[in-house]
Amino acid sequence: MKVQILGIGCPKCRKLEANARKAIDELGIGAKVEKVQDIKKISTFGVMMTPALAIDGKVKCSGEIASPEKIKKWLQEVE
C-alpha cells in the first residue's frame, strides 16, 4: 500500500504527513509514505488544493488536514 502526501512542503502538508504516519503506526500496517512535491505531478491527480492525501493513487482528501482517525478509516477500507 502506498500513501502519498501531495503538497509543496508547507506546514499543513507536514502536519498531514505526520497524521498519516501516526495512523499507519497505530494500525501496524506496512504502508509506504511518499511525498509528492512536484506541481506537475500533483496536477495529474486532479488536485486543486493542497495538502492532499492519496492511497494507492486514489485521492481521499484535498485542501484539508485529515485527522489520524479519518486516515485510519480510509486505510482499513483499502486493506
PDB file of N, CA, C and O in Angstrom:
ATOM      1  N   MET A   1       0.853  -1.181   0.000  1.00  0.00           N
ATOM      2  CA  MET A   1       0.000   0.000   0.000  1.00  0.00           C
ATOM      3  C   MET A   1       0.896   1.240   0.000  1.00  0.00           C
ATOM      4  O   MET A   1       1.905   1.300   0.703  1.00  0.00           O
ATOM      5  N   LYS A   2       0.499   2.221  -0.805  1.00  0.00           N
ATOM      6  CA  LYS A   2       1.270   3.461  -0.882  1.00  0.00           C
ATOM      7  C   LYS A   2       0.377   4.642  -0.511  1.00  0.00           C
ATOM      8  O   LYS A   2      -0.697   4.835  -1.081  1.00  0.00           O
ATOM      9  N   VAL A   3       0.852   5.429   0.464  1.00  0.00           N
ATOM     10  CA  VAL A   3       0.161   6.645   0.899  1.00  0.00           C
ATOM     11  C   VAL A   3       0.980   7.816   0.383  1.00  0.00           C
ATOM     12  O   VAL A   3       2.172   7.928   0.670  1.00  0.00           O
ATOM     13  N   GLN A   4       0.330   8.690  -0.385  1.00  0.00           N
ATOM     14  CA  GLN A   4       1.031   9.835  -0.961  1.00  0.00           C
ATOM     15  C   GLN A   4       0.500  11.129  -0.364  1.00  0.00           C
ATOM     16  O   GLN A   4      -0.708  11.356  -0.296  1.00  0.00           O
ATOM     17  N   ILE A   5       1.424  11.964   0.063  1.00  0.00           N
ATOM     18  CA  ILE A   5       1.106  13.290   0.569  1.00  0.00           C
ATOM     19  C   ILE A   5       1.420  14.265  -0.565  1.00  0.00           C
ATOM     20  O   ILE A   5       2.568  14.393  -0.990  1.00  0.00           O
ATOM     21  N   LEU A   6       0.396  14.939  -1.039  1.00  0.00           N
ATOM     22  CA  LEU A   6       0.549  15.851  -2.166  1.00  0.00           C
ATOM     23  C   LEU A   6       0.606  17.284  -1.654  1.00  0.00           C
ATOM     24  O   LEU A   6      -0.356  17.775  -1.063  1.00  0.00           O
ATOM     25  N   GLY A   7       1.721  17.947  -1.880  1.00  0.00           N
ATOM     26  CA  GLY A   7       1.883  19.332  -1.440  1.00  0.00           C
ATOM     27  C   GLY A   7       3.323  19.759  -1.570  1.00  0.00           C
ATOM     28  O   GLY A   7       4.218  18.932  -1.745  1.00  0.00           O
ATOM     29  N   ILE A   8       3.541  21.054  -1.482  1.00  0.00           N
ATOM     30  CA  ILE A   8       4.884  21.592  -1.721  1.00  0.00           C
ATOM     31  C   ILE A   8       5.764  21.630  -0.479  1.00  0.00           C
ATOM     32  O   ILE A   8       6.892  22.120  -0.538  1.00  0.00           O
ATOM     33  N   GLY A   9       5.265  21.121   0.646  1.00  0.00           N
ATOM     34  CA  GLY A   9       6.083  21.070   1.853  1.00  0.00           C
ATOM     35  C   GLY A   9       5.756  22.132   2.875  1.00  0.00           C
ATOM     36  O   GLY A   9       6.568  22.411   3.757  1.00  0.00           O
ATOM     37  N   CYS A  10       4.588  22.730   2.776  1.00  0.00           N
ATOM     38  CA  CYS A  10       4.156  23.754   3.730  1.00  0.00           C
ATOM     39  C   CYS A  10       3.848  23.107   5.092  1.00  0.00           C
ATOM     40  O   CYS A  10       3.782  21.881   5.183  1.00  0.00           O
ATOM     41  N   PRO A  11       3.658  23.908   6.142  1.00  0.00           N
ATOM     42  CA  PRO A  11       3.339  23.346   7.459  1.00  0.00           C
ATOM     43  C   PRO A  11       2.108  22.442   7.448  1.00  0.00           C
ATOM     44  O   PRO A  11       2.080  21.435   8.157  1.00  0.00           O
ATOM     45  N   LYS A  12       1.091  22.783   6.657  1.00  0.00           N
ATOM     46  CA  LYS A  12      -0.112  21.935   6.582  1.00  0.00           C
ATOM     47  C   LYS A  12       0.218  20.581   5.963  1.00  0.00           C
ATOM     48  O   LYS A  12      -0.302  19.551   6.393  1.00  0.00           O
ATOM     49  N   CYS A  13       1.080  20.587   4.959  1.00  0.00           N
ATOM     50  CA  CYS A  13       1.498  19.340   4.317  1.00  0.00           C
ATOM     51  C   CYS A  13       2.257  18.459   5.306  1.00  0.00           C
ATOM     52  O   CYS A  13       2.056  17.245   5.354  1.00  0.00           O
ATOM     53  N   ARG A  14       3.121  19.077   6.084  1.00  0.00           N
ATOM     54  CA  ARG A  14       3.898  18.318   7.071  1.00  0.00           C
ATOM     55  C   ARG A  14       2.990  17.748   8.159  1.00  0.00           C
ATOM     56  O   ARG A  14       3.227  16.641   8.642  1.00  0.00           O
ATOM     57  N   LYS A  15       1.963  18.485   8.547  1.00  0.00           N
ATOM     58  CA  LYS A  15       1.021  18.004   9.554  1.00  0.00           C
ATOM     59  C   LYS A  15       0.220  16.819   9.012  1.00  0.00           C
ATOM     60  O   LYS A  15       0.002  15.839   9.726  1.00  0.00           O
ATOM     61  N   LEU A  16      -0.217  16.903   7.757  1.00  0.00           N
ATOM     62  CA  LEU A  16      -0.943  15.789   7.145  1.00  0.00           C
ATOM     63  C   LEU A  16      -0.049  14.555   7.065  1.00  0.00           C
ATOM     64  O   LEU A  16      -0.506  13.439   7.312  1.00  0.00           O
ATOM     65  N   GLU A  17       1.221  14.750   6.723  1.00  0.00           N
ATOM     66  CA  GLU A  17       2.157  13.626   6.678  1.00  0.00           C
ATOM     67  C   GLU A  17       2.310  12.998   8.060  1.00  0.00           C
ATOM     68  O   GLU A  17       2.310  11.774   8.191  1.00  0.00           O
ATOM     69  N   ALA A  18       2.441  13.829   9.086  1.00  0.00           N
ATOM     70  CA  ALA A  18       2.574  13.320  10.455  1.00  0.00           C
ATOM     71  C   ALA A  18       1.328  12.528  10.854  1.00  0.00           C
ATOM     72  O   ALA A  18       1.436  11.470  11.474  1.00  0.00           O
ATOM     73  N   ASN A  19       0.146  13.041  10.500  1.00  0.00           N
ATOM     74  CA  ASN A  19      -1.097  12.337  10.814  1.00  0.00           C
ATOM     75  C   ASN A  19      -1.171  10.995  10.091  1.00  0.00           C
ATOM     76  O   ASN A  19      -1.622  10.001  10.660  1.00  0.00           O
ATOM     77  N   ALA A  20      -0.729  10.971   8.841  1.00  0.00           N
ATOM     78  CA  ALA A  20      -0.737   9.721   8.072  1.00  0.00           C
ATOM     79  C   ALA A  20       0.217   8.707   8.694  1.00  0.00           C
ATOM     80  O   ALA A  20      -0.125   7.533   8.838  1.00  0.00           O
ATOM     81  N   ARG A  21       1.409   9.158   9.060  1.00  0.00           N
ATOM     82  CA  ARG A  21       2.377   8.247   9.687  1.00  0.00           C
ATOM     83  C   ARG A  21       1.846   7.715  11.021  1.00  0.00           C
ATOM     84  O   ARG A  21       2.042   6.544  11.348  1.00  0.00           O
ATOM     85  N   LYS A  22       1.179   8.572  11.784  1.00  0.00           N
ATOM     86  CA  LYS A  22       0.603   8.147  13.066  1.00  0.00           C
ATOM     87  C   LYS A  22      -0.475   7.088  12.831  1.00  0.00           C
ATOM     88  O   LYS A  22      -0.520   6.083  13.541  1.00  0.00           O
ATOM     89  N   ALA A  23      -1.335   7.304  11.849  1.00  0.00           N
ATOM     90  CA  ALA A  23      -2.399   6.339  11.542  1.00  0.00           C
ATOM     91  C   ALA A  23      -1.807   4.991  11.126  1.00  0.00           C
ATOM     92  O   ALA A  23      -2.282   3.940  11.558  1.00  0.00           O
ATOM     93  N   ILE A  24      -0.778   5.024  10.293  1.00  0.00           N
ATOM     94  CA  ILE A  24      -0.120   3.793   9.838  1.00  0.00           C
ATOM     95  C   ILE A  24       0.497   3.062  11.010  1.00  0.00           C
ATOM     96  O   ILE A  24       0.356   1.846  11.135  1.00  0.00           O
ATOM     97  N   ASP A  25       1.187   3.807  11.876  1.00  0.00           N
ATOM     98  CA  ASP A  25       1.823   3.200  13.055  1.00  0.00           C
ATOM     99  C   ASP A  25       0.793   2.581  13.979  1.00  0.00           C
ATOM    100  O   ASP A  25       0.989   1.470  14.473  1.00  0.00           O
ATOM    101  N   GLU A  26      -0.313   3.296  14.220  1.00  0.00           N
ATOM    102  CA  GLU A  26      -1.341   2.798  15.132  1.00  0.00           C
ATOM    103  C   GLU A  26      -2.020   1.539  14.593  1.00  0.00           C
ATOM    104  O   GLU A  26      -2.418   0.665  15.363  1.00  0.00           O
ATOM    105  N   LEU A  27      -2.150   1.452  13.272  1.00  0.00           N
ATOM    106  CA  LEU A  27      -2.749   0.259  12.670  1.00  0.00           C
ATOM    107  C   LEU A  27      -1.739  -0.879  12.528  1.00  0.00           C
ATOM    108  O   LEU A  27      -2.114  -2.041  12.372  1.00  0.00           O
ATOM    109  N   GLY A  28      -0.467  -0.531  12.582  1.00  0.00           N
ATOM    110  CA  GLY A  28       0.581  -1.537  12.448  1.00  0.00           C
ATOM    111  C   GLY A  28       0.634  -2.166  11.058  1.00  0.00           C
ATOM    112  O   GLY A  28       0.910  -3.358  10.920  1.00  0.00           O
ATOM    113  N   ILE A  29       0.372  -1.366  10.040  1.00  0.00           N
ATOM    114  CA  ILE A  29       0.401  -1.889   8.674  1.00  0.00           C
ATOM    115  C   ILE A  29       1.678  -1.456   7.965  1.00  0.00           C
ATOM    116  O   ILE A  29       2.338  -0.496   8.361  1.00  0.00           O
ATOM    117  N   GLY A  30       2.000  -2.177   6.925  1.00  0.00           N
ATOM    118  CA  GLY A  30       3.207  -1.878   6.156  1.00  0.00           C
ATOM    119  C   GLY A  30       2.904  -1.004   4.960  1.00  0.00           C
ATOM    120  O   GLY A  30       2.911  -1.477   3.824  1.00  0.00           O
ATOM    121  N   ALA A  31       2.639   0.255   5.201  1.00  0.00           N
ATOM    122  CA  ALA A  31       2.365   1.192   4.105  1.00  0.00           C
ATOM    123  C   ALA A  31       3.582   2.086   3.895  1.00  0.00           C
ATOM    124  O   ALA A  31       4.255   2.481   4.847  1.00  0.00           O
ATOM    125  N   LYS A  32       3.847   2.392   2.642  1.00  0.00           N
ATOM    126  CA  LYS A  32       4.943   3.287   2.293  1.00  0.00           C
ATOM    127  C   LYS A  32       4.383   4.701   2.144  1.00  0.00           C
ATOM    128  O   LYS A  32       3.366   4.908   1.481  1.00  0.00           O
ATOM    129  N   VAL A  33       5.057   5.672   2.768  1.00  0.00           N
ATOM    130  CA  VAL A  33       4.635   7.069   2.662  1.00  0.00           C
ATOM    131  C   VAL A  33       5.555   7.775   1.668  1.00  0.00           C
ATOM    132  O   VAL A  33       6.780   7.721   1.778  1.00  0.00           O
ATOM    133  N   GLU A  34       4.937   8.429   0.707  1.00  0.00           N
ATOM    134  CA  GLU A  34       5.691   9.139  -0.325  1.00  0.00           C
ATOM    135  C   GLU A  34       5.201  10.587  -0.378  1.00  0.00           C
ATOM    136  O   GLU A  34       3.999  10.849  -0.398  1.00  0.00           O
ATOM    137  N   LYS A  35       6.154  11.519  -0.400  1.00  0.00           N
ATOM    138  CA  LYS A  35       5.801  12.931  -0.551  1.00  0.00           C
ATOM    139  C   LYS A  35       5.899  13.299  -2.022  1.00  0.00           C
ATOM    140  O   LYS A  35       6.914  13.046  -2.670  1.00  0.00           O
ATOM    141  N   VAL A  36       4.835  13.898  -2.541  1.00  0.00           N
ATOM    142  CA  VAL A  36       4.814  14.354  -3.926  1.00  0.00           C
ATOM    143  C   VAL A  36       4.793  15.878  -3.883  1.00  0.00           C
ATOM    144  O   VAL A  36       3.783  16.484  -3.522  1.00  0.00           O
ATOM    145  N   GLN A  37       5.918  16.492  -4.254  1.00  0.00           N
ATOM    146  CA  GLN A  37       6.042  17.940  -4.149  1.00  0.00           C
ATOM    147  C   GLN A  37       6.102  18.639  -5.504  1.00  0.00           C
ATOM    148  O   GLN A  37       6.044  19.867  -5.567  1.00  0.00           O
ATOM    149  N   ASP A  38       6.217  17.884  -6.574  1.00  0.00           N
ATOM    150  CA  ASP A  38       6.271  18.462  -7.917  1.00  0.00           C
ATOM    151  C   ASP A  38       4.863  18.876  -8.347  1.00  0.00           C
ATOM    152  O   ASP A  38       3.951  18.050  -8.388  1.00  0.00           O
ATOM    153  N   ILE A  39       4.694  20.151  -8.663  1.00  0.00           N
ATOM    154  CA  ILE A  39       3.379  20.697  -9.022  1.00  0.00           C
ATOM    155  C   ILE A  39       2.770  19.958 -10.215  1.00  0.00           C
ATOM    156  O   ILE A  39       1.572  19.675 -10.218  1.00  0.00           O
ATOM    157  N   LYS A  40       3.572  19.648 -11.216  1.00  0.00           N
ATOM    158  CA  LYS A  40       3.054  18.940 -12.393  1.00  0.00           C
ATOM    159  C   LYS A  40       2.543  17.554 -12.022  1.00  0.00           C
ATOM    160  O   LYS A  40       1.507  17.109 -12.516  1.00  0.00           O
ATOM    161  N   LYS A  41       3.275  16.884 -11.155  1.00  0.00           N
ATOM    162  CA  LYS A  41       2.852  15.540 -10.728  1.00  0.00           C
ATOM    163  C   LYS A  41       1.581  15.625  -9.869  1.00  0.00           C
ATOM    164  O   LYS A  41       0.688  14.786  -9.988  1.00  0.00           O
ATOM    165  N   ILE A  42       1.513  16.641  -9.010  1.00  0.00           N
ATOM    166  CA  ILE A  42       0.313  16.828  -8.178  1.00  0.00           C
ATOM    167  C   ILE A  42      -0.901  17.049  -9.070  1.00  0.00           C
ATOM    168  O   ILE A  42      -1.981  16.527  -8.798  1.00  0.00           O
ATOM    169  N   SER A  43      -0.721  17.827 -10.140  1.00  0.00           N
ATOM    170  CA  SER A  43      -1.845  18.139 -11.031  1.00  0.00           C
ATOM    171  C   SER A  43      -2.372  16.898 -11.741  1.00  0.00           C
ATOM    172  O   SER A  43      -3.538  16.871 -12.135  1.00  0.00           O
ATOM    173  N   THR A  44      -1.538  15.867 -11.916  1.00  0.00           N
ATOM    174  CA  THR A  44      -2.012  14.644 -12.570  1.00  0.00           C
ATOM    175  C   THR A  44      -3.048  13.907 -11.716  1.00  0.00           C
ATOM    176  O   THR A  44      -3.789  13.063 -12.221  1.00  0.00           O
ATOM    177  N   PHE A  45      -3.095  14.233 -10.417  1.00  0.00           N
ATOM    178  CA  PHE A  45      -4.091  13.635  -9.528  1.00  0.00           C
ATOM    179  C   PHE A  45      -5.431  14.381  -9.598  1.00  0.00           C
ATOM    180  O   PHE A  45      -6.431  13.925  -9.044  1.00  0.00           O
ATOM    181  N   GLY A  46      -5.440  15.535 -10.285  1.00  0.00           N
ATOM    182  CA  GLY A  46      -6.657  16.334 -10.359  1.00  0.00           C
ATOM    183  C   GLY A  46      -6.897  17.162  -9.110  1.00  0.00           C
ATOM    184  O   GLY A  46      -8.010  17.636  -8.882  1.00  0.00           O
ATOM    185  N   VAL A  47      -5.868  17.340  -8.306  1.00  0.00           N
ATOM    186  CA  VAL A  47      -5.968  18.080  -7.046  1.00  0.00           C
ATOM    187  C   VAL A  47      -5.825  19.574  -7.316  1.00  0.00           C
ATOM    188  O   VAL A  47      -4.882  20.011  -7.976  1.00  0.00           O
ATOM    189  N   MET A  48      -6.770  20.348  -6.797  1.00  0.00           N
ATOM    190  CA  MET A  48      -6.718  21.799  -6.970  1.00  0.00           C
ATOM    191  C   MET A  48      -6.223  22.507  -5.711  1.00  0.00           C
ATOM    192  O   MET A  48      -5.730  23.633  -5.782  1.00  0.00           O
ATOM    193  N   MET A  49      -6.352  21.849  -4.562  1.00  0.00           N
ATOM    194  CA  MET A  49      -5.908  22.439  -3.294  1.00  0.00           C
ATOM    195  C   MET A  49      -5.046  21.441  -2.539  1.00  0.00           C
ATOM    196  O   MET A  49      -5.339  20.246  -2.501  1.00  0.00           O
ATOM    197  N   THR A  50      -3.987  21.950  -1.945  1.00  0.00           N
ATOM    198  CA  THR A  50      -3.134  21.105  -1.107  1.00  0.00           C
ATOM    199  C   THR A  50      -3.276  21.567   0.332  1.00  0.00           C
ATOM    200  O   THR A  50      -3.692  22.702   0.565  1.00  0.00           O
ATOM    201  N   PRO A  51      -2.950  20.742   1.289  1.00  0.00           N
ATOM    202  CA  PRO A  51      -2.422  19.397   1.114  1.00  0.00           C
ATOM    203  C   PRO A  51      -3.512  18.420   0.681  1.00  0.00           C
ATOM    204  O   PRO A  51      -4.705  18.655   0.873  1.00  0.00           O
ATOM    205  N   ALA A  52      -3.061  17.330   0.098  1.00  0.00           N
ATOM    206  CA  ALA A  52      -3.975  16.267  -0.295  1.00  0.00           C
ATOM    207  C   ALA A  52      -3.335  14.935   0.062  1.00  0.00           C
ATOM    208  O   ALA A  52      -2.119  14.832   0.220  1.00  0.00           O
ATOM    209  N   LEU A  53      -4.178  13.922   0.185  1.00  0.00           N
ATOM    210  CA  LEU A  53      -3.697  12.593   0.532  1.00  0.00           C
ATOM    211  C   LEU A  53      -4.301  11.596  -0.437  1.00  0.00           C
ATOM    212  O   LEU A  53      -5.504  11.618  -0.698  1.00  0.00           O
ATOM    213  N   ALA A  54      -3.452  10.717  -0.971  1.00  0.00           N
ATOM    214  CA  ALA A  54      -3.914   9.659  -1.866  1.00  0.00           C
ATOM    215  C   ALA A  54      -3.449   8.319  -1.318  1.00  0.00           C
ATOM    216  O   ALA A  54      -2.344   8.201  -0.788  1.00  0.00           O
ATOM    217  N   ILE A  55      -4.297   7.321  -1.451  1.00  0.00           N
ATOM    218  CA  ILE A  55      -3.949   5.959  -1.062  1.00  0.00           C
ATOM    219  C   ILE A  55      -4.031   5.106  -2.318  1.00  0.00           C
ATOM    220  O   ILE A  55      -5.076   5.022  -2.964  1.00  0.00           O
ATOM    221  N   ASP A  56      -2.908   4.474  -2.653  1.00  0.00           N
ATOM    222  CA  ASP A  56      -2.809   3.668  -3.876  1.00  0.00           C
ATOM    223  C   ASP A  56      -3.318   4.436  -5.094  1.00  0.00           C
ATOM    224  O   ASP A  56      -4.018   3.881  -5.940  1.00  0.00           O
ATOM    225  N   GLY A  57      -2.960   5.722  -5.174  1.00  0.00           N
ATOM    226  CA  GLY A  57      -3.280   6.537  -6.328  1.00  0.00           C
ATOM    227  C   GLY A  57      -4.656   7.176  -6.331  1.00  0.00           C
ATOM    228  O   GLY A  57      -4.980   7.942  -7.239  1.00  0.00           O
ATOM    229  N   LYS A  58      -5.474   6.871  -5.325  1.00  0.00           N
ATOM    230  CA  LYS A  58      -6.826   7.445  -5.252  1.00  0.00           C
ATOM    231  C   LYS A  58      -6.861   8.552  -4.204  1.00  0.00           C
ATOM    232  O   LYS A  58      -6.559   8.314  -3.035  1.00  0.00           O
ATOM    233  N   VAL A  59      -7.229   9.760  -4.622  1.00  0.00           N
ATOM    234  CA  VAL A  59      -7.266  10.909  -3.716  1.00  0.00           C
ATOM    235  C   VAL A  59      -8.399  10.729  -2.705  1.00  0.00           C
ATOM    236  O   VAL A  59      -9.549  10.489  -3.073  1.00  0.00           O
ATOM    237  N   LYS A  60      -8.048  10.850  -1.429  1.00  0.00           N
ATOM    238  CA  LYS A  60      -9.023  10.698  -0.348  1.00  0.00           C
ATOM    239  C   LYS A  60      -9.444  12.039   0.233  1.00  0.00           C
ATOM    240  O   LYS A  60     -10.570  12.186   0.708  1.00  0.00           O
ATOM    241  N   CYS A  61      -8.540  13.022   0.196  1.00  0.00           N
ATOM    242  CA  CYS A  61      -8.897  14.354   0.683  1.00  0.00           C
ATOM    243  C   CYS A  61      -8.010  15.380  -0.008  1.00  0.00           C
ATOM    244  O   CYS A  61      -6.905  15.076  -0.458  1.00  0.00           O
ATOM    245  N   SER A  62      -8.525  16.601  -0.080  1.00  0.00           N
ATOM    246  CA  SER A  62      -7.795  17.689  -0.714  1.00  0.00           C
ATOM    247  C   SER A  62      -8.161  18.985  -0.010  1.00  0.00           C
ATOM    248  O   SER A  62      -9.337  19.249   0.241  1.00  0.00           O
ATOM    249  N   GLY A  63      -7.148  19.801   0.312  1.00  0.00           N
ATOM    250  CA  GLY A  63      -7.397  21.084   0.946  1.00  0.00           C
ATOM    251  C   GLY A  63      -7.729  20.995   2.415  1.00  0.00           C
ATOM    252  O   GLY A  63      -8.260  21.944   2.992  1.00  0.00           O
ATOM    253  N   GLU A  64      -7.420  19.858   3.034  1.00  0.00           N
ATOM    254  CA  GLU A  64      -7.683  19.712   4.465  1.00  0.00           C
ATOM    255  C   GLU A  64      -6.591  18.871   5.119  1.00  0.00           C
ATOM    256  O   GLU A  64      -5.864  18.134   4.452  1.00  0.00           O
ATOM    257  N   ILE A  65      -6.499  19.000   6.414  1.00  0.00           N
ATOM    258  CA  ILE A  65      -5.575  18.180   7.190  1.00  0.00           C
ATOM    259  C   ILE A  65      -6.424  17.105   7.851  1.00  0.00           C
ATOM    260  O   ILE A  65      -7.019  17.331   8.905  1.00  0.00           O
ATOM    261  N   ALA A  66      -6.476  15.942   7.230  1.00  0.00           N
ATOM    262  CA  ALA A  66      -7.278  14.843   7.767  1.00  0.00           C
ATOM    263  C   ALA A  66      -6.681  14.359   9.078  1.00  0.00           C
ATOM    264  O   ALA A  66      -5.462  14.309   9.238  1.00  0.00           O
ATOM    265  N   SER A  67      -7.548  14.006  10.009  1.00  0.00           N
ATOM    266  CA  SER A  67      -7.113  13.503  11.309  1.00  0.00           C
ATOM    267  C   SER A  67      -6.585  12.076  11.171  1.00  0.00           C
ATOM    268  O   SER A  67      -6.914  11.380  10.210  1.00  0.00           O
ATOM    269  N   PRO A  68      -5.766  11.643  12.130  1.00  0.00           N
ATOM    270  CA  PRO A  68      -5.293  10.251  12.090  1.00  0.00           C
ATOM    271  C   PRO A  68      -6.464   9.260  12.076  1.00  0.00           C
ATOM    272  O   PRO A  68      -6.380   8.217  11.427  1.00  0.00           O
ATOM    273  N   GLU A  69      -7.547   9.577  12.781  1.00  0.00           N
ATOM    274  CA  GLU A  69      -8.704   8.680  12.844  1.00  0.00           C
ATOM    275  C   GLU A  69      -9.351   8.533  11.466  1.00  0.00           C
ATOM    276  O   GLU A  69      -9.722   7.430  11.064  1.00  0.00           O
ATOM    277  N   LYS A  70      -9.483   9.641  10.752  1.00  0.00           N
ATOM    278  CA  LYS A  70     -10.079   9.604   9.412  1.00  0.00           C
ATOM    279  C   LYS A  70      -9.179   8.822   8.464  1.00  0.00           C
ATOM    280  O   LYS A  70      -9.662   8.040   7.645  1.00  0.00           O
ATOM    281  N   ILE A  71      -7.877   9.032   8.576  1.00  0.00           N
ATOM    282  CA  ILE A  71      -6.921   8.331   7.710  1.00  0.00           C
ATOM    283  C   ILE A  71      -6.947   6.836   8.015  1.00  0.00           C
ATOM    284  O   ILE A  71      -6.869   6.018   7.098  1.00  0.00           O
ATOM    285  N   LYS A  72      -7.053   6.473   9.281  1.00  0.00           N
ATOM    286  CA  LYS A  72      -7.132   5.052   9.651  1.00  0.00           C
ATOM    287  C   LYS A  72      -8.333   4.396   8.989  1.00  0.00           C
ATOM    288  O   LYS A  72      -8.237   3.273   8.493  1.00  0.00           O
ATOM    289  N   LYS A  73      -9.453   5.086   8.978  1.00  0.00           N
ATOM    290  CA  LYS A  73     -10.665   4.547   8.351  1.00  0.00           C
ATOM    291  C   LYS A  73     -10.417   4.273   6.868  1.00  0.00           C
ATOM    292  O   LYS A  73     -10.778   3.211   6.362  1.00  0.00           O
ATOM    293  N   TRP A  74      -9.800   5.231   6.174  1.00  0.00           N
ATOM    294  CA  TRP A  74      -9.504   5.047   4.749  1.00  0.00           C
ATOM    295  C   TRP A  74      -8.541   3.878   4.533  1.00  0.00           C
ATOM    296  O   TRP A  74      -8.712   3.089   3.603  1.00  0.00           O
ATOM    297  N   LEU A  75      -7.536   3.774   5.391  1.00  0.00           N
ATOM    298  CA  LEU A  75      -6.571   2.692   5.259  1.00  0.00           C
ATOM    299  C   LEU A  75      -7.227   1.326   5.456  1.00  0.00           C
ATOM    300  O   LEU A  75      -6.903   0.366   4.758  1.00  0.00           O
ATOM    301  N   GLN A  76      -8.134   1.253   6.395  1.00  0.00           N
ATOM    302  CA  GLN A  76      -8.828  -0.008   6.669  1.00  0.00           C
ATOM    303  C   GLN A  76      -9.752  -0.401   5.518  1.00  0.00           C
ATOM    304  O   GLN A  76      -9.955  -1.588   5.262  1.00  0.00           O
ATOM    305  N   GLU A  77     -10.309   0.585   4.827  1.00  0.00           N
ATOM    306  CA  GLU A  77     -11.170   0.299   3.670  1.00  0.00           C
ATOM    307  C   GLU A  77     -10.380  -0.332   2.537  1.00  0.00           C
ATOM    308  O   GLU A  77     -10.918  -1.128   1.767  1.00  0.00           O
ATOM    309  N   VAL A  78      -9.104   0.022   2.433  1.00  0.00           N
ATOM    310  CA  VAL A  78      -8.252  -0.462   1.349  1.00  0.00           C
ATOM    311  C   VAL A  78      -7.732  -1.862   1.622  1.00  0.00           C
ATOM    312  O   VAL A  78      -7.593  -2.664   0.698  1.00  0.00           O
ATOM    313  N   GLU A  79      -7.443  -2.164   2.886  1.00  0.00           N
ATOM    314  CA  GLU A  79      -6.822  -3.445   3.250  1.00  0.00           C
ATOM    315  C   GLU A  79      -7.605  -4.643   2.785  1.00  0.00           C
ATOM    316  O   GLU A  79      -7.195  -5.779   3.024  1.00  0.00           O
TER     317      GLU A  79
END
